[in-house]
Amino acid sequence: MSSSERASVNASGMLYVVATPIGNLDDLSERARQVLAKADLVAAEDTRHSGRLLQHLGLSKPMLALHDHNERGRVSRVLEALSNGQIVALVSDAGTPLISDPGYIVVREARGAGFKVSPIPGACALVAALSAAGLPTDQFLFAGFLPAKRVGRRSALEGFRSQPATLVFYESPHRITDLMEDVVAVFGSDRECVLGRELTKAFETFYAGAAADVLTNLQEDPHGSRGEFVVMIRGSSDAPGAEASVDADRLLALLVEELPVKKAARIVAEVSGLGKNELYQRALALKSD
């Protein structure tokens, strides 16, 4: 049976991948509320945590614990529910499932069995952090959590040292200072970094600047070791294409005097290979100056 034929047979069952708030409960979308309300089963990373969210919404639903340590063993239960025509909502503790969270195996197996899988977009810590960081986003590399031990962590960072894209990691509060010490050691004290802490919550904080200064600010903040962190590091200026980036600024400066900003950015992007969005922002700054 082809995949399209399987999908037709299993059309009644539906797996929804539902993004939930990373802090502020008001960030839950109306569509997510509706899906959770009609779900026959909620597969949750932590049933106690997600149970409180359902309680907040006034919902009572059958729940299935599905986390990193048991996901493969719970696939059959999810597929059984889908085979019975049920609606299953997959949620993680916070944010979008599968983004450094469980769910990959279930989604893959559900698709392979011909069931429909539909994303319900919403909060995602890495996207929220990047949107407010002020770092280039034409290219970014998300690597989740780095190794917990220093040797492995520094080795991983060494592999990213020449990466031109903005780097994004998640880190826990009890390792954040150690990570930033490693960032200074591997990338240098002047590499631009931005840390987002407790995003969307009451004590949301951003630390931005040179890596050494960010480390100092973190150490001096009495709350600096509390909450979950998104760590963002500007890409290497020594990577291939850096010379073109310098030329791009000079070329932009000339073109914005004669052409509309959008057109100037497009031309320089074609010549230099740099991202149009970042060049557009540079061109706007040049035009305003």
Backbone torsions as a table, in degrees:
resi	resn	phi	psi	omega
1	MET	NA	131.7	-179.7
2	SER	-73.0	165.3	179.7
3	SER	-62.4	-36.2	179.4
4	SER	-68.0	-36.2	178.3
5	GLU	-69.3	-39.7	177.6
6	ARG	-62.6	-40.4	179.8
7	ALA	-62.0	-37.6	179.6
8	SER	-66.6	-41.6	-179.7
9	VAL	-64.1	-39.3	-174.2
10	ASN	-100.2	25.4	-172.7
11	ALA	-62.2	-24.6	-173.9
12	SER	-76.9	-33.2	179.5
13	GLY	-79.6	144.4	-177.1
14	MET	-143.2	131.1	174.2
15	LEU	-106.3	120.0	176.4
16	TYR	-103.4	132.4	175.2
17	VAL	-100.0	105.7	-166.4
18	VAL	-106.6	119.7	174.5
19	ALA	-76.4	134.6	179.1
20	THR	-119.8	164.6	-175.8
21	PRO	-59.4	147.7	174.6
22	ILE	-93.4	-1.4	178.8
23	GLY	-176.2	-66.1	-177.7
24	ASN	-79.3	116.3	-176.0
25	LEU	-64.5	-20.7	179.0
26	ASP	-69.8	-10.8	179.6
27	ASP	-80.5	-5.8	176.1
28	LEU	-69.5	126.6	-177.2
29	SER	-73.3	157.7	177.8
30	GLU	-63.1	-36.9	178.8
31	ARG	-64.3	-40.0	177.8
32	ALA	-62.9	-40.6	176.7
33	ARG	-58.8	-44.3	-177.9
34	GLN	-65.0	-41.4	179.8
35	VAL	-65.7	-44.3	178.2
36	LEU	-63.0	-34.5	-179.4
37	ALA	-67.1	-34.3	-177.2
38	LYS	-96.9	-3.7	-178.7
39	ALA	-66.2	141.0	175.0
40	ASP	-87.7	-23.8	-179.1
41	LEU	-148.9	136.5	176.1
42	VAL	-112.6	115.5	175.9
43	ALA	-92.7	113.8	-169.7
44	ALA	-124.8	143.6	177.2
45	GLU	-59.6	-42.8	177.2
46	ASP	-136.7	109.4	-175.0
47	THR	-64.5	-29.6	178.6
48	ARG	-68.9	-44.8	180.0
49	HIS	-64.4	-50.9	-179.0
50	SER	-69.4	-26.8	176.2
51	GLY	-62.3	-35.8	178.2
52	ARG	-67.9	-35.7	177.0
53	LEU	-64.8	-44.7	179.3
54	LEU	-63.5	-39.4	178.3
55	GLN	-62.6	-41.0	177.5
56	HIS	-60.0	-33.4	-179.6
57	LEU	-86.5	-1.3	-178.9
58	GLY	74.0	29.1	-177.1
59	LEU	-114.7	147.1	173.6
60	SER	-128.9	115.2	-173.5
61	LYS	-133.8	147.4	169.6
62	PRO	-60.6	137.1	-176.5
63	MET	-126.0	150.3	178.8
64	LEU	-129.2	122.0	177.3
65	ALA	-71.1	126.0	-179.3
66	LEU	-140.9	104.7	-176.3
67	HIS	-135.4	-175.9	-174.2
68	ASP	-56.3	-32.4	-171.9
69	HIS	-88.9	-13.1	-176.6
70	ASN	-131.7	4.9	-170.6
71	GLU	-58.0	-45.7	-177.3
72	ARG	-61.4	-36.1	179.9
73	GLY	-75.0	-16.5	-178.1
74	ARG	-98.5	-3.8	-178.7
75	VAL	-58.1	-43.7	-177.1
76	SER	-60.8	-36.1	179.4
77	ARG	-66.5	-40.3	178.6
78	VAL	-67.5	-44.3	179.8
79	LEU	-64.4	-34.9	176.9
80	GLU	-62.4	-44.4	179.1
81	ALA	-62.9	-42.5	179.4
82	LEU	-65.1	-38.3	179.0
83	SER	-64.0	-28.1	178.6
84	ASN	-85.7	9.2	177.0
85	GLY	81.1	15.7	-176.6
86	GLN	-86.3	160.1	174.6
87	ILE	-98.5	124.3	179.4
88	VAL	-114.2	129.9	176.9
89	ALA	-106.8	122.3	177.4
90	LEU	-98.2	123.1	179.7
91	VAL	-132.6	153.3	172.7
92	SER	-109.6	-179.0	-178.1
93	ASP	-62.1	-35.7	-179.4
94	ALA	-161.9	141.0	176.2
95	GLY	84.1	-154.6	-174.3
96	THR	-93.4	123.3	178.4
97	PRO	-55.9	152.1	179.8
98	LEU	78.8	-15.8	177.7
99	ILE	-89.2	90.9	-171.0
100	SER	58.0	30.7	178.3
101	ASP	-140.0	163.6	-179.6
102	PRO	-65.2	167.2	173.5
103	GLY	129.5	-18.6	-176.4
104	TYR	-57.0	-45.6	-176.3
105	ILE	-66.1	-44.5	-179.1
106	VAL	-62.8	-46.0	-179.1
107	VAL	-63.2	-43.6	-179.0
108	ARG	-63.4	-44.6	-179.0
109	GLU	-68.4	-37.8	178.7
110	ALA	-64.3	-43.5	177.0
111	ARG	-63.0	-43.1	-179.4
112	GLY	-62.5	-29.8	179.2
113	ALA	-85.4	-0.8	175.7
114	GLY	92.5	8.1	179.5
115	PHE	-84.1	152.4	176.8
116	LYS	-76.5	136.6	176.1
117	VAL	-124.0	124.3	-175.7
118	SER	-127.4	128.9	178.2
119	PRO	-83.0	139.2	172.1
120	ILE	-111.3	95.7	-171.5
121	PRO	-68.3	157.8	179.5
122	GLY	179.1	-142.5	-174.7
123	ALA	-61.3	140.5	174.7
124	CYS	-150.6	119.3	-172.3
125	ALA	-59.5	-41.4	-175.6
126	LEU	-67.6	-38.5	179.4
127	VAL	-70.4	-42.3	178.4
128	ALA	-60.5	-43.6	-178.9
129	ALA	-65.6	-46.6	-179.7
130	LEU	-60.8	-37.0	-176.7
131	SER	-64.3	-23.6	-177.1
132	ALA	-113.2	6.6	-173.2
133	ALA	-85.1	-28.8	-175.7
134	GLY	76.3	23.4	175.2
135	LEU	-106.7	157.4	179.2
136	PRO	-58.3	136.5	-178.8
137	THR	-123.7	7.8	175.1
138	ASP	-59.2	-36.4	174.5
139	GLN	-136.2	131.1	170.5
140	PHE	-143.9	150.7	-178.0
141	LEU	-118.8	115.3	179.4
142	PHE	-98.5	122.9	-176.3
143	ALA	-119.2	15.7	175.6
144	GLY	61.9	-137.2	179.5
145	PHE	-91.9	133.5	175.4
146	LEU	-78.4	164.6	177.0
147	PRO	-53.9	146.0	-175.8
148	ALA	-73.1	-31.4	-177.2
149	LYS	-90.2	147.1	-172.1
150	ARG	-58.3	-43.6	-177.2
151	VAL	-61.2	-47.9	179.8
152	GLY	-66.5	-37.3	-179.1
153	ARG	-66.4	-46.1	179.8
154	ARG	-65.7	-36.4	177.9
155	SER	-63.3	-42.0	178.1
156	ALA	-64.4	-43.1	179.5
157	LEU	-64.0	-37.3	177.3
158	GLU	-57.5	-37.3	179.8
159	GLY	-68.0	-21.6	-179.8
160	PHE	-97.9	-2.7	-168.3
161	ARG	-60.5	-35.3	-178.4
162	SER	-98.8	8.4	-179.5
163	GLN	-69.2	123.4	-178.3
164	PRO	-75.8	-19.7	-178.3
165	ALA	-78.7	154.9	173.1
166	THR	-63.1	131.1	-179.3
167	LEU	-94.3	139.7	179.7
168	VAL	-132.4	128.2	177.9
169	PHE	-131.3	159.1	167.8
170	TYR	-103.7	147.9	176.2
171	GLU	-149.4	147.9	179.4
172	SER	-85.6	159.3	-175.4
173	PRO	-63.1	-34.0	-176.0
174	HIS	-79.1	-6.1	177.2
175	ARG	-117.9	-0.8	-172.1
176	ILE	-64.2	-40.2	-180.0
177	THR	-66.3	-42.5	177.7
178	ASP	-60.8	-41.7	179.6
179	LEU	-62.2	-45.5	-178.3
180	MET	-67.0	-31.9	173.7
181	GLU	-63.2	-39.1	178.5
182	ASP	-70.0	-36.3	177.9
183	VAL	-61.2	-44.8	178.7
184	VAL	-62.5	-42.6	-177.9
185	ALA	-66.7	-38.5	-173.7
186	VAL	-89.4	-44.8	-174.4
187	PHE	-94.5	-16.1	-177.5
188	GLY	99.4	155.8	-174.3
189	SER	-69.2	-19.9	-174.8
190	ASP	-96.7	-6.0	-178.0
191	ARG	-64.0	130.6	-176.8
192	GLU	-70.3	132.0	-180.0
193	CYS	-135.6	153.1	172.3
194	VAL	-136.8	129.1	175.4
195	LEU	-111.2	133.0	173.6
196	GLY	-110.2	123.9	-177.9
197	ARG	-119.6	138.2	175.2
198	GLU	54.0	46.0	-175.9
199	LEU	-58.3	135.6	179.6
200	THR	71.5	0.5	-178.9
201	LYS	-98.6	176.8	-174.4
202	ALA	-61.1	-33.7	-176.7
203	PHE	-108.0	34.6	176.2
204	GLU	-55.0	131.1	-176.8
205	THR	-141.8	140.2	172.1
206	PHE	-118.0	133.9	173.6
207	TYR	-113.0	123.4	-174.9
208	ALA	-137.2	145.9	176.5
209	GLY	141.7	-161.0	176.3
210	ALA	-63.8	147.2	-174.1
211	ALA	-53.8	-43.3	-179.1
212	ALA	-64.3	-38.7	179.4
213	ASP	-69.8	-39.0	177.6
214	VAL	-62.4	-41.8	177.9
215	LEU	-61.3	-44.1	179.4
216	THR	-63.2	-45.9	179.3
217	ASN	-60.9	-38.1	179.4
218	LEU	-65.6	-43.2	-178.9
219	GLN	-68.6	-31.5	-178.3
220	GLU	-83.8	-16.4	179.7
221	ASP	-82.4	119.0	-179.2
222	PRO	-62.0	-18.4	178.2
223	HIS	-103.0	9.4	-173.4
224	GLY	-67.3	-14.3	178.3
225	SER	-111.2	28.7	178.6
226	ARG	-121.6	144.1	175.7
227	GLY	86.6	169.2	179.5
228	GLU	-88.5	148.0	-174.2
229	PHE	-119.9	144.8	164.6
230	VAL	-111.9	122.4	-176.7
231	VAL	-106.3	123.8	-178.9
232	MET	-123.8	131.5	-176.2
233	ILE	-126.4	127.8	179.6
234	ARG	-62.8	143.0	-179.4
235	GLY	-63.9	164.4	-176.6
236	SER	-72.2	134.5	174.9
237	SER	-85.4	-5.5	178.3
238	ASP	-94.2	-0.9	-178.2
239	ALA	-73.2	161.6	176.1
240	PRO	-53.9	134.0	-178.5
241	GLY	103.7	-9.6	-179.5
242	ALA	-64.4	-38.7	179.6
243	GLU	-64.4	-39.7	177.4
244	ALA	-62.5	-32.3	179.7
245	SER	-63.2	-39.5	177.9
246	VAL	-65.2	-45.7	177.6
247	ASP	-61.8	-34.6	-179.1
248	ALA	-61.8	-40.6	178.5
249	ASP	-62.8	-42.2	-180.0
250	ARG	-66.2	-42.1	179.8
251	LEU	-66.6	-40.6	177.8
252	LEU	-60.2	-43.6	-178.7
253	ALA	-58.2	-36.3	178.8
254	LEU	-75.0	-43.1	-174.1
255	LEU	-71.4	-35.7	-177.0
256	VAL	-68.1	-15.2	176.0
257	GLU	-76.3	-20.8	-174.8
258	GLU	-117.4	-21.3	-172.3
259	LEU	-126.9	160.2	172.1
260	PRO	-60.5	150.8	-174.8
261	VAL	-57.1	-45.2	-176.6
262	LYS	-62.6	-42.1	-179.5
263	LYS	-68.9	-39.7	178.7
264	ALA	-61.4	-43.5	179.7
265	ALA	-64.0	-39.9	-179.7
266	ARG	-64.2	-42.6	-179.3
267	ILE	-64.3	-45.7	-178.6
268	VAL	-66.6	-34.8	177.1
269	ALA	-61.8	-40.9	179.5
270	GLU	-67.2	-36.6	-177.5
271	VAL	-76.4	-42.2	-171.3
272	SER	-94.8	-22.4	-175.1
273	GLY	83.0	3.9	177.7
274	LEU	-81.1	164.2	-177.4
275	GLY	-70.7	140.0	-178.1
276	LYS	-65.4	-38.0	-176.3
277	ASN	-64.0	-46.0	179.9
278	GLU	-65.2	-41.1	179.4
279	LEU	-64.5	-35.8	177.7
280	TYR	-62.6	-42.6	178.3
281	GLN	-65.6	-39.3	176.7
282	ARG	-62.8	-43.0	-179.8
283	ALA	-62.6	-40.0	177.4
284	LEU	-60.5	-42.7	-179.8
285	ALA	-64.4	-41.1	178.3
286	LEU	-64.1	-40.7	-178.7
287	LYS	-64.4	-42.1	-178.8
288	SER	-68.2	-31.1	178.1
289	ASP	-71.6	NA	NA
